[in-house]
Amino acid sequence: MSNYITYEERMEIENCLYNGKSFGQIAKELGKDRSTISREIRKHSVIERSGYGANGYNACVKRESCTKLHVCSTNCTRQSLKYCKMCSSCNDNCPEFEEQICITRFKPPYVCNACTERNKCTLEKTLYNAAKAHSKAQLHISESRKGIMTTEQELNRLNAFVTPLILQGQSIHQIYVNHADTLMCSEKTLYNYIDNGFFDARNIDLPRKVRYRPRKKQQEFKVDRGCYVGRNYVDYQQYLAKHPNAHTVQMDSVIGTVGGKVLLTIHFPDVSFMMAFLRDANTSQSVIDIFDYLYVKLGRELFEKLFPVILTDRGSEFSNPKMIERTPSGIHRTSVFYCDPSSPYQKGSIEVNHELIRRILPKGTSFDQLTQADIVHMMNHINSYRRAKLGNKTPYEAFAFYYGIDALDKLGFSQIEPKCVVMTPKLFKR
């Protein structure tokens, strides 16, 4: 009996659910165990918020008798409606909202496909759709082949144990032989963690490392896929739909030479303003340290104003979103989301702006001799470069207009006179 359910079988499950068949009947028709059918439906069903006719989604217990007007005092997109209860945004903005949940969804078959009240219901619904279920299943199978088989807490434990010993001059082999029962992983795994920047120790800290001829194509070392749960691009779009006033900040890395210093770039697409910060290594801790620095430097109110939502790629340096989202004391300060794999166009604005950095620091240029003061100086020139999309204003001027000049002053950014702007490698020629 196959462990996987095909698309044709999912279409049959959907058809059976619409006909009101039980798990047992569906399992008998497909030749599978009823528990398999139950898991499939619960795992791959989708939540739908919809109404009927002129009545949009509304899950408030008071919706029948509600006569409220102008709940959305500002930015209302449907002012022509007689009552706010007919608007799908009512539940998100009404201070007296109390959600009503249909308990039928929590009993077999857990979906509303065969419900006779579905076409006149405005509550949240659970539906099984074969096409969407198949897409979710394929994504789950793909992601299950990625990632390191450990947790964030276990990585932190290994890092705290192994790094001090490496800095004392011990080799990985020495550490593994003496502490195999404590480490609970293989020697090769420790090398992988160091190679991919999961430990504070780097390859240069190892007293001696066996070198092999580099492969034509380096094997990519994936991060724990658990960090993407609830933070993928679809979740990002849903978050923006619920928080339309929240602007997005894009984040990425710019590599100098392999194993050398790298840049963390933070881009504000609406004003084309980019910040850049120099890091000694491309590790997740270095990214966390920069956001901790920004939070202290800017203060909570200004930080939350500037960085409500962060969109980035799936690089290993961004694999600890919880520590970016929260301060060391546990205060939530931002929300991190990830682009889909191999989809840089989803944060295309920052990718385009990197071309301006490459005019000054071409690919292959080492950043090791640069300081953070040099990087700020470079970004001042880039942010003083006028853009047609801003009405021929500079990103510096646009940022100061929308967010205020206070943040720019605190971080040391300033505007360069137009005749002094340099956008070539000559900027760093001394």
C-alpha positions as CSV (number, residue, x, y, z in Angstrom):
1,M,0.0,0.0,0.0
2,S,1.6,3.3,-1.1
3,N,2.4,5.9,1.5
4,Y,1.8,8.7,-1.0
5,I,-1.6,9.9,-2.3
6,T,-1.7,10.8,-6.0
7,Y,-3.5,13.8,-7.5
8,E,-6.2,11.5,-9.0
9,E,-6.8,10.0,-5.6
10,R,-7.1,13.5,-4.1
11,M,-9.7,14.4,-6.7
12,E,-11.6,11.2,-5.7
13,I,-11.4,12.3,-2.0
14,E,-12.7,15.7,-2.9
15,N,-15.6,14.2,-4.9
16,C,-16.4,11.8,-2.0
17,L,-16.4,14.6,0.5
18,Y,-18.9,16.6,-1.6
19,N,-21.1,13.5,-1.6
20,G,-21.0,13.3,2.2
21,K,-19.1,10.0,2.4
22,S,-17.3,9.0,5.6
23,F,-13.6,8.3,6.1
24,G,-14.3,4.6,6.0
25,Q,-16.2,4.7,2.8
26,I,-13.5,6.8,1.1
27,A,-10.7,4.5,2.4
28,K,-12.5,1.5,1.0
29,E,-12.9,3.0,-2.4
30,L,-9.2,4.0,-2.6
31,G,-7.9,0.9,-0.9
32,K,-6.2,2.8,1.9
33,D,-6.5,2.9,5.7
34,R,-9.1,5.3,7.1
35,S,-6.5,7.0,9.3
36,T,-4.6,7.8,6.1
37,I,-7.6,9.6,4.7
38,S,-8.2,11.4,8.0
39,R,-4.6,12.7,8.1
40,E,-4.7,13.7,4.5
41,I,-7.9,15.8,5.0
42,R,-6.8,17.4,8.2
43,K,-3.3,18.1,7.0
44,H,-4.0,19.5,3.5
45,S,-7.4,21.3,3.9
46,V,-7.4,25.1,3.5
47,I,-9.1,27.8,5.5
48,E,-11.5,30.0,3.5
49,R,-13.0,33.3,4.6
50,S,-15.9,34.0,2.4
51,G,-19.6,35.0,2.4
52,Y,-22.4,34.8,-0.1
53,G,-24.0,37.3,-2.4
54,A,-23.6,40.8,-1.1
55,N,-22.6,39.5,2.3
56,G,-18.9,39.2,2.8
57,Y,-17.0,37.2,5.4
58,N,-18.3,38.0,8.9
59,A,-17.7,35.7,11.9
60,C,-19.0,38.1,14.6
61,V,-21.7,36.7,16.9
62,K,-23.5,40.0,16.8
63,R,-23.6,40.2,13.0
64,E,-27.4,39.6,12.6
65,S,-28.4,42.5,14.8
66,C,-25.5,44.8,14.3
67,T,-26.2,48.3,12.9
68,K,-22.8,49.9,13.3
69,L,-21.7,52.5,10.8
70,H,-18.2,53.9,10.0
71,V,-16.2,51.3,12.0
72,C,-13.3,52.1,9.7
73,S,-13.1,55.8,10.5
74,T,-10.3,56.2,8.0
75,N,-9.1,54.4,4.9
76,C,-12.5,52.7,4.3
77,T,-12.7,51.2,0.8
78,R,-16.4,50.4,0.9
79,Q,-18.2,53.5,2.2
80,S,-21.2,52.9,0.0
81,L,-22.3,49.9,2.1
82,K,-25.4,50.6,4.3
83,Y,-23.9,48.8,7.4
84,C,-20.3,47.8,8.3
85,K,-21.4,44.2,8.9
86,M,-21.6,43.8,5.1
87,C,-17.9,44.6,4.7
88,S,-15.2,41.9,4.9
89,S,-12.9,44.2,6.9
90,C,-15.5,44.7,9.7
91,N,-14.1,42.0,11.9
92,D,-10.6,43.3,11.8
93,N,-11.5,46.9,12.8
94,C,-14.5,46.6,15.1
95,P,-13.5,46.9,18.8
96,E,-16.6,44.9,19.8
97,F,-15.9,41.9,17.6
98,E,-16.5,38.5,19.1
99,E,-15.7,35.5,16.9
100,Q,-18.2,32.7,16.3
101,I,-16.7,29.4,15.4
102,C,-18.7,26.6,13.8
103,I,-18.1,23.5,15.9
104,T,-18.9,21.2,13.0
105,R,-15.4,21.8,11.6
106,F,-13.9,20.1,14.6
107,K,-15.8,16.8,14.1
108,P,-15.3,14.3,11.2
109,P,-15.0,14.9,8.3
110,Y,-13.5,18.3,9.6
111,V,-14.4,20.1,6.4
112,C,-17.4,22.0,5.0
113,N,-17.5,20.5,1.5
114,A,-20.8,18.7,2.1
115,C,-22.4,21.2,4.5
116,T,-25.9,22.2,3.3
117,E,-25.5,25.7,5.0
118,R,-22.3,26.5,3.2
119,N,-23.9,28.7,0.5
120,K,-25.5,30.9,3.1
121,C,-22.7,31.0,5.7
122,T,-20.4,33.9,6.4
123,L,-18.2,32.1,9.0
124,E,-14.7,30.8,8.5
125,K,-14.8,27.6,6.5
126,T,-12.5,24.6,6.1
127,L,-12.4,23.1,2.6
128,Y,-10.6,20.3,0.9
129,N,-9.5,21.1,-2.6
130,A,-7.6,18.5,-4.5
131,A,-5.4,21.0,-6.5
132,K,-4.4,23.0,-3.4
133,A,-4.0,19.8,-1.3
134,H,-1.7,18.3,-3.9
135,S,0.4,21.5,-4.0
136,K,0.8,21.6,-0.2
137,A,1.7,17.9,-0.2
138,Q,4.4,18.3,-2.9
139,L,5.9,21.3,-1.0
140,H,6.0,19.4,2.2
141,I,7.8,16.4,0.5
142,S,10.3,18.8,-1.1
143,E,11.1,20.6,2.1
144,S,11.3,17.4,4.1
145,R,14.5,16.6,2.1
146,K,16.1,19.8,3.3
147,G,17.4,21.1,6.5
148,I,19.6,20.0,9.4
149,M,18.3,17.4,11.7
150,T,18.5,19.4,14.9
151,T,16.8,22.2,16.7
152,E,17.8,25.8,17.3
153,Q,18.4,25.0,21.0
154,E,20.6,22.0,20.2
155,L,22.7,24.2,17.8
156,N,23.2,26.8,20.5
157,R,24.2,24.1,23.0
158,L,26.8,22.6,20.5
159,N,28.1,26.1,19.7
160,A,28.6,27.0,23.4
161,F,30.4,23.7,24.0
162,V,32.6,23.4,20.9
163,T,33.6,27.0,20.1
164,P,35.6,27.7,23.3
165,L,37.5,24.4,22.8
166,I,38.4,25.4,19.2
167,L,39.6,28.8,20.4
168,Q,41.8,27.0,22.9
169,G,43.6,25.4,19.9
170,Q,41.9,22.0,19.9
171,S,41.0,20.3,16.7
172,I,37.6,19.0,15.8
173,H,38.9,15.4,16.0
174,Q,40.3,16.0,19.4
175,I,37.1,17.5,20.7
176,Y,35.0,14.7,19.2
177,V,37.1,11.8,20.6
178,N,37.1,13.3,24.1
179,H,33.4,14.3,24.2
180,A,31.5,12.1,21.7
181,D,28.9,11.2,24.3
182,T,28.2,14.8,25.1
183,L,28.1,16.0,21.5
184,M,25.7,13.3,20.2
185,C,26.6,14.0,16.6
186,S,29.3,12.9,14.1
187,E,32.6,14.6,13.5
188,K,31.6,15.4,10.0
189,T,28.5,17.2,11.2
190,L,30.7,19.5,13.3
191,Y,32.7,20.4,10.3
192,N,29.5,21.1,8.3
193,Y,28.2,23.4,11.0
194,I,31.5,25.4,11.0
195,D,31.7,25.5,7.1
196,N,28.2,26.9,6.9
197,G,28.5,29.5,9.7
198,F,26.3,28.0,12.3
199,F,29.0,28.2,15.0
200,D,30.9,31.3,16.2
201,A,34.1,29.5,15.4
202,R,35.3,29.7,11.8
203,N,37.5,27.5,9.6
204,I,40.4,30.0,10.1
205,D,40.2,29.2,13.9
206,L,40.9,25.5,13.3
207,P,44.6,24.6,13.9
208,R,44.7,22.3,10.9
209,K,42.0,21.3,8.4
210,V,42.3,18.7,5.7
211,R,41.8,20.4,2.3
212,Y,40.4,18.6,-0.7
213,R,40.2,19.7,-4.3
214,P,37.0,21.8,-4.4
215,R,34.1,20.3,-6.2
216,K,32.9,21.8,-9.4
217,K,29.6,22.5,-7.8
218,Q,29.6,23.0,-4.0
219,Q,26.9,21.0,-2.2
220,E,24.5,23.4,-0.7
221,F,24.0,23.0,3.0
222,K,20.4,23.7,3.9
223,V,19.2,25.2,7.1
224,D,16.4,23.9,9.4
225,R,13.2,24.3,7.4
226,G,11.3,24.8,10.7
227,C,12.3,28.4,10.7
228,Y,10.1,29.0,7.5
229,V,6.9,27.7,9.1
230,G,4.4,30.6,9.2
231,R,7.0,32.9,7.5
232,N,6.9,31.9,3.8
233,Y,5.9,34.3,1.0
234,V,2.2,33.3,1.2
235,D,2.2,34.1,4.9
236,Y,3.9,37.4,4.1
237,Q,1.1,38.3,1.6
238,Q,-1.6,37.4,4.1
239,Y,0.1,39.4,6.8
240,L,0.2,42.5,4.5
241,A,-3.5,42.0,3.7
242,K,-4.3,42.2,7.4
243,H,-1.9,45.1,8.0
244,P,-2.1,47.2,4.9
245,N,-0.3,50.2,6.5
246,A,2.8,48.2,7.4
247,H,5.7,48.8,4.9
248,T,8.2,46.2,4.0
249,V,12.0,46.4,4.5
250,Q,14.0,44.0,2.3
251,M,17.2,42.3,3.7
252,D,20.1,40.5,1.9
253,S,23.8,39.9,2.0
254,V,26.6,41.1,-0.3
255,I,29.6,38.8,-0.4
256,G,33.2,40.1,-0.9
257,T,35.6,37.2,-1.1
258,V,34.7,33.7,0.1
259,G,35.5,33.5,3.9
260,G,36.0,37.2,4.2
261,K,34.0,40.1,5.5
262,V,30.4,40.5,4.1
263,L,27.8,43.2,4.0
264,L,24.3,43.1,5.5
265,T,22.1,45.3,3.4
266,I,18.7,46.7,4.5
267,H,16.6,48.3,1.8
268,F,13.5,50.5,2.0
269,P,11.8,49.9,-1.4
270,D,9.3,52.8,-1.1
271,V,12.1,55.4,-0.9
272,S,15.0,53.4,-2.5
273,F,17.1,54.0,0.7
274,M,19.6,51.4,1.6
275,M,21.6,50.8,4.8
276,A,24.7,48.5,4.8
277,F,26.6,47.0,7.8
278,L,30.0,45.3,7.7
279,R,30.2,41.8,9.3
280,D,33.3,39.8,10.0
281,A,31.6,36.5,8.9
282,N,28.4,35.5,7.2
283,T,26.8,34.0,10.3
284,S,23.3,34.2,11.8
285,Q,24.7,35.7,15.0
286,S,26.3,38.6,13.1
287,V,22.8,39.5,11.7
288,I,21.2,39.3,15.1
289,D,24.0,41.5,16.6
290,I,23.2,44.2,14.0
291,F,19.5,44.2,14.8
292,D,20.3,44.4,18.5
293,Y,22.6,47.3,17.8
294,L,19.9,49.1,15.8
295,Y,17.3,48.5,18.5
296,V,19.5,50.1,21.1
297,K,20.7,52.9,18.9
298,L,17.2,53.9,17.6
299,G,15.0,53.1,20.6
300,R,12.0,50.9,20.5
301,E,9.5,53.4,19.0
302,L,11.7,54.5,16.1
303,F,12.9,50.9,15.5
304,E,9.3,49.6,15.2
305,K,8.4,52.4,13.0
306,L,11.2,51.7,10.6
307,F,11.2,47.9,10.6
308,P,7.6,46.5,11.0
309,V,8.1,43.8,8.4
310,I,11.3,42.3,7.0
311,L,11.4,40.2,3.8
312,T,14.6,38.2,3.1
313,D,15.8,35.2,1.2
314,R,16.6,31.7,2.7
315,G,20.3,32.1,3.3
316,S,21.8,30.4,6.3
317,E,22.6,33.8,7.9
318,F,18.9,34.5,8.2
319,S,18.0,31.1,9.7
320,N,17.3,32.4,13.2
321,P,14.2,34.6,12.7
322,K,13.1,34.4,16.4
323,M,16.2,36.2,17.6
324,I,15.8,38.9,14.9
325,E,12.1,39.4,15.7
326,R,12.6,39.7,19.5
327,T,15.0,41.6,21.7
328,P,17.2,39.7,24.2
329,S,14.5,40.5,26.9
330,G,11.8,38.9,24.7
331,I,10.0,42.1,23.4
332,H,8.6,41.6,19.9
333,R,10.1,44.2,17.6
334,T,9.5,43.1,14.0
335,S,8.2,40.3,11.8
336,V,10.4,38.3,9.5
337,F,9.2,36.5,6.3
338,Y,11.1,34.6,3.5
339,C,10.8,34.6,-0.2
340,D,10.1,31.3,-2.0
341,P,13.2,29.2,-3.0
342,S,15.0,30.5,-6.1
343,S,12.7,33.6,-6.3
344,P,14.9,36.7,-5.9
345,Y,12.3,38.7,-7.9
346,Q,10.1,38.7,-4.9
347,K,12.5,41.2,-3.4
348,G,13.7,42.6,-6.7
349,S,14.1,46.1,-5.4
350,I,17.1,45.3,-3.2
351,E,18.6,43.1,-5.9
352,V,18.5,46.0,-8.3
353,N,20.0,48.4,-5.7
354,H,22.9,46.0,-5.2
355,E,24.1,47.0,-8.7
356,L,25.0,50.4,-7.3
357,I,27.2,48.8,-4.6
358,R,28.9,46.7,-7.3
359,R,29.7,49.8,-9.2
360,I,31.9,50.8,-6.3
361,L,32.9,47.3,-5.0
362,P,32.9,45.0,-8.1
363,K,32.4,41.3,-7.6
364,G,35.5,39.6,-6.2
365,T,36.6,42.7,-4.3
366,S,37.6,41.9,-0.7
367,F,35.9,43.8,2.1
368,D,38.6,42.8,4.6
369,Q,40.4,46.2,4.6
370,L,37.2,48.2,4.9
371,T,35.6,49.5,8.1
372,Q,32.0,50.4,9.0
373,A,32.9,54.0,8.5
374,D,33.9,53.2,4.9
375,I,30.6,51.4,4.3
376,V,28.6,54.4,5.7
377,H,30.6,56.7,3.4
378,M,29.8,54.5,0.4
379,M,26.1,54.3,1.3
380,N,26.0,58.1,1.7
381,H,27.1,58.4,-2.0
382,I,24.7,55.8,-3.2
383,N,21.8,57.4,-1.2
384,S,22.7,60.8,-2.6
385,Y,22.3,59.5,-6.2
386,R,19.1,60.9,-7.7
387,R,16.4,58.5,-8.9
388,A,13.8,59.2,-11.6
389,K,11.3,57.0,-9.7
390,L,11.5,59.5,-6.8
391,G,10.8,62.5,-9.0
392,N,14.6,63.1,-9.3
393,K,14.9,63.3,-5.5
394,T,17.6,61.4,-3.6
395,P,16.8,58.4,-1.4
396,Y,18.2,60.4,1.5
397,E,15.7,63.2,0.9
398,A,12.8,60.7,0.4
399,F,13.7,58.8,3.6
400,A,14.0,62.1,5.6
401,F,10.6,63.2,4.3
402,Y,8.7,59.9,5.2
403,Y,10.5,58.7,8.3
404,G,12.3,61.8,9.7
405,I,15.9,62.8,9.8
406,D,16.3,61.5,13.4
407,A,17.2,58.0,12.4
408,L,19.7,59.2,9.8
409,D,21.5,61.3,12.3
410,K,21.6,58.5,14.9
411,L,23.1,56.0,12.4
412,G,25.6,58.5,11.0
413,F,24.1,58.9,7.4
414,S,24.4,62.2,5.6
415,Q,23.8,63.6,2.2
416,I,26.7,64.2,-0.3
417,E,26.7,67.3,-2.5
418,P,25.6,66.4,-6.1
419,K,29.0,67.4,-7.7
420,C,30.9,65.2,-5.1
421,V,28.9,62.0,-5.6
422,V,31.3,59.2,-6.8
423,M,29.8,55.9,-8.1
424,T,33.0,54.1,-9.1
425,P,35.8,52.2,-7.4
426,K,37.7,55.5,-7.2
427,L,35.7,56.2,-4.0
428,F,38.1,53.9,-2.0
429,K,41.3,54.7,-3.8
430,R,43.6,56.4,-1.4
